[in-house]
Every structure is written in structure tokens, then in C-alpha cells.
Amino acid sequence: MSNVPFSAALEVQSLEVQYTVLRDSNGQLQFQQTTLLGGDVLFHCKSPTLTDQPRHNWVTHAHTSEDLQQKHEVCKGEYGQHLHSFQIINKTAGWTEILQRRRGCQVNGSDIFVFDKWAVDGDDFLTFDPKTLRWIPQSDLAVPVAQEWNQETDWNNVRNYVYGVFLQDKCWDALNKTAKGRTHSGSDSHEGLEVYMFAKPIRGSTATYLKCHVISSDLSGVRIQLTKDGVPVVHQINLTGPLPNGDGTVQMRVQVELQRKDAENYQCHVQTETTHRCQQWDGLPCLRKNSEKTSTSHVSGPAPGLLLLGWAILAGILVAVGKYRLKCNQLRVQAERAKRIRVEAEQIRLLLRIAMPMTQWEFNRHVAADNEFYIRAPLIGSIQSEESS
């Protein structure tokens, strides 16, 4: 996850490669590699096949057959390198279950970021500096590994040089090529764009975190801007993402810290090549679509589909409440009936004892027989559990 400052009007472009080495249930090492553009999965490669498969038709069309075959070979090479690194870390830092790595490049407005981060068993472990070609430990366990990988050996020098070249040069070339390929394909990757705003109060303070949450199948090329009373906010703003949601979409959150009383004055603007969406903190959305054919902007309210969905949800709630009340009444009637039967049984038992005196042993035997025959009065909760079962 990245948490970096960005400018008020932000166009996000990012290319990231994720690597994972983990032990399966049999103790065997498994490998997978995922390439993402703006959080959208482009390629995925995993053992044992080690074929880097494209996830979209436009990705296939944007690469030649030679390029695709080369990606298979690259995945096989990454497989060998990361298993070797896993074994070194497991030997030097101790028993390791899972090794994760993220490397790539990101453009936030006019700012450029590169990163190469390693994690072991879910904790930060190492980072690589492409300018100095040095490894920086992020934990005590990573110190001996960083020292070993920073030694002046032929293998270390070649590996560190290759990693640095990827971050400084090749990552940007791949990002530009892939982004242009998607643009030329004409695919509407921003279809279904969703924008939400919510606040998270800071405990023990009158301040709050105001967040703009953006979801789409792809967020690369999306411009996000926070405004206060119509004026762009340029300070103390943080961006988190893009991150995959696991359902084919990606998310990005923009956050600013402010006083709760000022939250209603903020808006989140999200703009693509064809649309501009504005979300007010008070929950009233506005949608403004920009068309190249006209010079004016049209602002509309909530979509009719959302209104129909809201009425449908309300009707469903009313039906559920009615069924719940009917069920409670039925349970109450059953409980009262069971109680009445028990009282009548006790009265009959008492009359029999008066009319036909018997020994205490005989009385207890009859009581036991009655308990098996007559319905006792259980609690309402018990009846409800029996009904549900």
C-alpha cells in the first residue's frame, strides 16, 4: 500500500509487479507473479506452468507474439531468482512462510515515484534504493540479509544494477507502452466509476479524516481533486492506492484531516476523459458529463436506477419487518397455549390426588408419566429455535 502526498489535481498512472513465494500444505514452494496497470491486473503467471497470461483482449492486441513469448521466459527467470532469494532469507533470517515483493513506478501529477519493497510473513523486510543500488533493512531480521546483498560481489553487482535499471528506465517505458495500447484499443476502462465520501472521527479530538473513495475497473488516467468551497485543496492531502478489491475492480482513497464542522464544505471531484463526477460530503451526489460536442456542462441528480433501487430496498425492509412481527405473534400464541395446557394438567393431577390418595412413590411415577405426555411451557426463545430448526 502506498501513502504518498499528491497535488490537488491528480492524474494517477502506475505500473506495478507483485511477486509471492509461499509454502503450500505439503511444504513445497509455490510462486506467482502479477502485473498491474493502475491496479488493474494485466498479466498473471504462477507455478507450475510459469506462463504469463494476459487478462484482457486489448492487452493481447497491444503486444506482439514475440513480446508475449518473452514474458513467459521472464516469468521463468523471476521464478528462479525469487526462489533463490527465499532460500537465502529463510537461512539467514529464520524460518519463512511467505515472501512478498512489490516493485514499480507511479506518476502522481508532476511527482514521480519508484519503489521496490519486500515483506516476510506479512512484515516489512527490505527496500531497494535504485539510485544508490543499496538494500535498506526494515527490521532487525533483515539486517544480515541487507549486509549480504550489499557486498561487492559479481552476482550482487549485476542483480542490483538490473533492479536499478528497471526502476529508473524500463518501468517507465513499459508504463507508457501499456497505457498507449489501452488508449488505442478504445476500451472504456472507466465504466462503472463510483465515488463516495465519508468521515472517520479522530478519537479524543474534534478533528476528523475526510475521505474520498473511488472505485472503478481501472483508475489509471483518472484525475482526483478535493475542493473546499470550490477552491482546490493543495496541502496535507494523502492518496492511498490504487489497490485491487478482489472482484475485478480497484479502489483509491484520498484523505485530508480537518475539523468536523468544516467537513460539509468539501467536495471530491473525479474526472475522466468523458465524465466529471462531484461528490458532496452531505451525501448529495452530482454528475456532470463533459461532451466534446458542446461547450456547456450538464449537472444531473441521482440516476433513476438508484432511486428504483432505494425504493426496492425500502419495500424489502417493510416486508421483513411485517414477517418478523407475524412470527413474534405466532410464538406468543404458542407460548400462551403451552402454558394453559400445563396449568390444566396440574389441576387434573391435583384433583386425582385428592380423589384417589396414593403413596408418594406412585405420585412421583404419575408425575413422570404426565411430564412425558403433557406439553410443557418452554421459553419463547426455545420455541423460536425449534421453529427455525
Rosetta blueprint (number, residue, H / E / L):
1 M L
2 S L
3 N E
4 V E
5 P E
6 F L
7 S L
8 A L
9 A L
10 L E
11 E E
12 V E
13 Q E
14 S E
15 L E
16 E E
17 V E
18 Q E
19 Y E
20 T E
21 V E
22 L E
23 R E
24 D L
25 S L
26 N L
27 G L
28 Q L
29 L E
30 Q E
31 F E
32 Q E
33 Q E
34 T E
35 T E
36 L E
37 L E
38 G L
39 G L
40 D E
41 V E
42 L E
43 F E
44 H E
45 C E
46 K E
47 S L
48 P L
49 T L
50 L L
51 T L
52 D L
53 Q E
54 P E
55 R L
56 H L
57 N H
58 W H
59 V H
60 T H
61 H H
62 A L
63 H L
64 T L
65 S H
66 E H
67 D H
68 L H
69 Q H
70 Q H
71 K H
72 H H
73 E H
74 V H
75 C H
76 K H
77 G H
78 E H
79 Y H
80 G H
81 Q H
82 H H
83 L H
84 H H
85 S H
86 F H
87 Q H
88 I H
89 I H
90 N H
91 K H
92 T H
93 A L
94 G L
95 W L
96 T L
97 E L
98 I E
99 L E
100 Q E
101 R E
102 R E
103 R E
104 G E
105 C E
106 Q E
107 V E
108 N E
109 G L
110 S L
111 D E
112 I E
113 F E
114 V E
115 F E
116 D E
117 K E
118 W E
119 A E
120 V E
121 D L
122 G L
123 D E
124 D E
125 F E
126 L E
127 T E
128 F E
129 D E
130 P L
131 K L
132 T L
133 L L
134 R E
135 W E
136 I E
137 P E
138 Q L
139 S L
140 D H
141 L H
142 A H
143 V H
144 P H
145 V H
146 A H
147 Q H
148 E H
149 W H
150 N L
151 Q L
152 E L
153 T L
154 D H
155 W H
156 N H
157 N H
158 V H
159 R H
160 N H
161 Y H
162 V H
163 Y H
164 G H
165 V H
166 F H
167 L H
168 Q H
169 D H
170 K H
171 C H
172 W H
173 D H
174 A H
175 L H
176 N H
177 K H
178 T H
179 A H
180 K H
181 G H
182 R H
183 T H
184 H H
185 S H
186 G L
187 S L
188 D L
189 S L
190 H L
191 E L
192 G L
193 L L
194 E E
195 V E
196 Y E
197 M E
198 F E
199 A E
200 K E
201 P E
202 I L
203 R L
204 G L
205 S L
206 T L
207 A E
208 T E
209 Y E
210 L E
211 K E
212 C E
213 H E
214 V E
215 I E
216 S E
217 S L
218 D L
219 L L
220 S L
221 G L
222 V L
223 R E
224 I E
225 Q E
226 L E
227 T E
228 K E
229 D L
230 G L
231 V E
232 P E
233 V L
234 V L
235 H L
236 Q L
237 I E
238 N E
239 L E
240 T E
241 G E
242 P E
243 L E
244 P E
245 N L
246 G L
247 D L
248 G L
249 T L
250 V E
251 Q E
252 M E
253 R E
254 V E
255 Q E
256 V E
257 E E
258 L E
259 Q E
260 R H
261 K H
262 D H
263 A H
264 E H
265 N H
266 Y E
267 Q E
268 C E
269 H E
270 V E
271 Q E
272 T L
273 E L
274 T L
275 T E
276 H E
277 R E
278 C E
279 Q E
280 Q E
281 W L
282 D L
283 G L
284 L L
285 P E
286 C E
287 L E
288 R E
289 K E
290 N L
291 S L
292 E L
293 K L
294 T L
295 S L
296 T L
297 S L
298 H E
299 V E
300 S E
301 G L
302 P L
303 A L
304 P H
305 G H
306 L H
307 L H
308 L H
309 L H
310 G H
311 W H
312 A H
313 I H
314 L H
315 A H
316 G H
317 I H
318 L H
319 V H
320 A H
321 V H
322 G H
323 K H
324 Y H
325 R H
326 L H
327 K H
328 C H
329 N H
330 Q H
331 L H
332 R H
333 V H
334 Q H
335 A H
336 E H
337 R H
338 A H
339 K H
340 R H
341 I H
342 R H
343 V H
344 E H
345 A H
346 E H
347 Q H
348 I H
349 R H
350 L H
351 L H
352 L H
353 R H
354 I H
355 A H
356 M L
357 P L
358 M L
359 T L
360 Q H
361 W H
362 E H
363 F H
364 N H
365 R H
366 H H
367 V H
368 A H
369 A H
370 D H
371 N H
372 E H
373 F H
374 Y L
375 I L
376 R L
377 A L
378 P L
379 L L
380 I H
381 G H
382 S H
383 I H
384 Q H
385 S H
386 E H
387 E H
388 S H
389 S L
